[in-house]
Amino acid sequence: MVFVANSIPGLIGGGTQGSPFDLHDEQAYLAWRKRKLAGVPGSIEALQVVIQDGYQLSRQEMNAVHKALQRTNFAIYTLKADTGEDKVLIRQLGRQFGLERLDDNLCSDEDGISALKVVEKRREGEYIPYSNKRLNWHTDGYYNRPDRQIHGVILHCVQPAAAGGESALMDHEIAYIQLRDENPGYIRALMAADAMTIPPNVQNGQQVRPEQAGPVFSVAADGHLHMRYSARARNIVWKDDSSTQAAAEFLLNLFQQDSPYIFRHQLKSGQGVLTNNVLHCRSSFEDDAAAGQARLLYRARYFDRIVDSGSH
Ligand SMILES: [Fe+2]
C-alpha cells in the first residue's frame, strides 16, 4: 500500500508557511498556540502604556503598544496630559497605528466617531442603543455586512461614571484556542457562513438594517483571525445543528468562569483601549448628574486592523 501523507487530515500542513487557523495544519497551529499562550501576561499592567503626546507617539511608546497588541490584541493607554473632549486627537492617534477607514454607523456623529453617553430620552426616530445597563460579551459591529466588518477599535474615556462601568476583555485568538483544544469541530461549525444570524433591525416599521448571517470566526485576506460575536440571548439566531449549538454554549461558558485570559479594567479620564476588536463586555454604571459626573466615551470603529499587531 502506498502511504499518502496528505490524506491524513490534521497532521500534514505547510509547516512554518501554514496558517495556524487552518484546521488541517496541526503543526502550524501548535507552534502558534505555544507562542501565543506564552505571551499572555499575568496581569493587565503589562498591557498598559503611558503616552506623553497622543498626537505624536515616541518610538518607544509605539513599540510598547505594538508589543501589547501582539500579545493580547489590545493595549490600554494613558494620556499623560488632560486632553478633555478632543475627537481630533483620537483620529490622529488611530492614524499612527494604520487606523484610517472609520465605520460611519447608525449612531456615530458626522465625524465618524461616536460620543457614548446615556441619553435620558430618545429623540424622535433616533437610534440610541446606549444605556447604563450591563453590556454582554461581544465584538463590535457583529451586525455589519461581511464587507464592513470592524477590525480595529479605539475606545477612549473622556470621563468615567460616578460608579461602575468596568470593562472586561478577552483576546478572540485565545477564545479560538480554547474552542479548538476542546473540539476542532467547534471551530469548523463556527466558521460556517450561516453560523450566526442577526435578525433585521426594524424601528417604527422601517428596516434600518437587514438580516445579517455570517461566520463567527473568519480568516482575513492578510491571514489574521477575525471574530464576529454576541453573547446576547435575544436577537441572535444560532444555526440549528448540534455542533453549532454546542460550540456557542462552550463559548458562552468561557465567560462565566474565572479565567486567566479575562482582563478587567475601569477606564479613567484620558485612558483608552486600542484593540483589534477583541471580545469585551462592560458592567453597569451610575452617573451622578448633580455632581456633573456622567460617563462619556469616544468610540472609533475601523475597517482596518492595527498595523504590526499580529501574533503569527
Ligand atoms: Fe463594544
Residues whose N, C-alpha, C, O or C-beta is under 5 A from the ligand:
A	BS01	LIG	D140
